[in-house]
Amino acid sequence: MLNKALSIFLLRRPAYYISIAYVLFGILWIIYSELILAYLISDPSLRTQFSIFGGIVIVIVTSLFLYFFIRLSMIELQKREHYVKVSRSNLKAILDSAIQGYILLDLPDAKILDFNKLVNEYWLEKLDTRLKKGELLLAFLPDQLKDSFLENFNRAVNGKVLKIVKRFKDKNDKWIYYEIIYQPVIDEKREVISVCLSVSDITEQTISNEKLRKSESLYRLLAENSTDAIVRMDQKAVINFVSPAIIEITGFEMEAFIGKNIYQFIKEENIDKVIDYFNSLKNNDSQGYLEVELLTANGESVWVEASARKILDSEIPGYEIITVLRDISERKKAELELSMQKYALDHSSIVSITDPNGIITYVNNKFCEILGYTSDQLIGNTHRIIKSDYHDQLYFKKMWSTIKNGEIWKGVMKNKTKSGDYFWADTTIVPFLDENKKPYKFLAIRFDITEQKEVEQAMRLLNLTLEKRVKQRTEELEEANLELESFTSAVSHDLRNPINLIRSFTQLLLKKYGADFEDKPKEYLTEIVKETDKMSTLIKDLLELSKITRKEIIVEEVDLSEEVRKIMKFYQNMYADKKYLIRMQENIIVKGDARLLKIALDNLINNAFKYSYNKENPRIVFGKKIIEGKPTLYVQDNGAGFNMEFAHRIFEPFERLHAQEDFKGTGIGLATVARIISKHEGEIWAKGEKNVGSTFYFYLPGLEGFGATNRTLRSNTENLSQNKEHNEEY
């Protein structure tokens, strides 16, 4: 204890310096007292006495001074030892009551100097062992932790403060998570004298954090992938988070919402009810659903369904509001359409609903208006109240059988109003089925068709009258046709004979007496022969036209391309002195009367040859093209053409758009073509330009195939060469 007191004494700098000063003063007195006293006192014996007395005084004072300061140091030492003892006791109590475990390790081999109660209990509970002072900590660690412990301990010995999180399996083979802090203990010389370990069991915290992390991850995943938008805001409705779905709903980017008040994005007329909705959260954790219109980036609005919940957070004052927004635009649109449909249905249809037993539970205004009853008179009653007794029991039995089997029934019913009048209704009854596929109510929709029924009755009477009249007219027409046929035969016989006699006698005059006639009489006789020929041709054409009108067509498959080829060759030989460029499309197949179609084609192609004869390079085309979605045939030439102003007259009998002296003909040919096409239920029309050419189009039902190739025929040759389809119009 004396040594400790001396140590403390020596550490007290002022006492130490004063003591040294007194000792030095005593030494100097012993050495120099004789010289000093010799200077002051001349008597040697007196000088000796003073010298001895001074030395004794110095020794006594120095001893007293040393005793005083050493005594003070011993008292201070006792106080310090008491303070240390109390401090250690308090520290031990604090450490034992701490929520962490503490271990004090000696250097350099991590020998246990001390530990608190908690860490010992922790070791006993988890590892089934107790720590012991003076033992190496390494002996008490699981094998999987020893290497990392030594590495971290050595780093702490070098003055590093480390915070490590580790896990190991306890005696029950469960994973234990702990946090350990390596804290080097440093003395006054800044040297590490030991290492203190702070050990905390963070298993529950780690598991909770992991659950929280997964929960947050799941929440974020749901928020980012949900079609519903999630909005988080403070109690003043200032937004601090929105999920990506808000972009799809409003068109605004997510950043546009952060830090903004939610009311900035709500349609003005909806703001008050939203404020009331959020204010109600002050006293409630959550509220029901609210339908509201949000503004969108394009200046329009979108209907959303909002559901809000109050969230309390201890880390921030007040509370937060989590709101889920669901786009209900389509639902609103459907509701509007349904409302409009209901409105339309209520104003156009007679609607009623019954229970499974046929008891009326609902009628619309139209029902009451038509039937003359009030809703109170109808609800609770059955439809027998409007029964007309027109239909028999079997009719209603089939109806009930259908709807009770869950099927829709449709039919026409004759009903009776309150006033006793009758009305007809086109009725549809729809059963509504429960989860067991059993009807729990029936919806009946009726349309008043009384006027339609009256019209149908009138039409039936009219049809009977018309049938009688048609039959009568048919008989009259058949009789007229017979008379026309007799007249035609008579005309043919009675006209041809005189004309043939005139022609024969005229030719006889020219033959026997022609040499005796002058030029003028001979010219007159020749003109009479020509006119009789024209008259014969005209009679022939009229008879042909009459036969075509009366003749029934015989439908068969006709290769028009083949027929056109034959007709083209015939007229090429007839006009052999002229070279024609002919183009035609192959494989054009139709269904019709072969003989009549040949006559029609012959007339069209004859005209094409005739009217293009005077052209330097005459050209004739037969082909097929699509016009207004229909496959249409055409015959085209680059001849004289015609003025489109008179196109409507071109298919009328005896109509000619060119002078007789320019182009011979009777004016019956195109009328014959039109009659033939008409009998085939087809169409024919023409386009032309004077001195440029003309194109005759005709459509025939049953036209098959769209020609494979075009072929070119040249006059006086039979060589065929492939060419592109010629579709130009004149």
Secondary structure, DSSP 8 states (H G I E B T S, - for coil): -HHHHHHHHHH-HHHHHHHHHHHHHHHHHHHHHHHHHHHH---HHHHHHHHHHHHHHHHHHHHHHHHHHHHHHHHHHHHHHHHHHHHHHHHHHHHHHSSSEEEEEETTTTEEEEE-HHHHHHHHHHHS----TTSBGGGGS-HHHHHHHHHHHHHHHTT--EEEEEEEE-TTS-EEEEEEEEEEEE-TTS-EEEEEEEEEE-HHHHHHHHHHHHHHHHHHHHHHH-SSEEEEEETT-BEEEE-THHHHHHS--GGGTTTSBGGGGB-GGGHHHHHHHHHGGGS-SEEEEEEEEEE-TTS-EEEEEEEEEEEE-TTSSSEEEEEEEEE-HHHHHHHHHHHHHHHHHHHHSEEEEE-TT--EEEE-HHHHHHH---HHHHTTS-GGGGB-S-S-HHHHHHHHHHHHTT--EEEEEEEE-TTS-EEEEEEEEEEEE-TTS-EEEEEEEEEE-HHHHHHHHHHHHHHHHHHHHHHHHHHHHHHHHHHHHHHHHHHHHHHHHHHHHHHHHHHHHHHHHGGGS-HHHHHHHHHHHHHHHHHHHHHHHHHHHHHHHH-----EEEEHHHHHHHHHHHHHHHTTTS--EEEEES--EEEE-HHHHHHHHHHHHHHHHHHTTTSSS-EEEEEEEEETTEEEEEEEE-SS---GGGGGGTTSTT--SS-TTTS---S-HHHHHHHHHHHTT-EEEEEEETTTEEEEEEE-TT-B---S-EEEEETT---EEEE-------
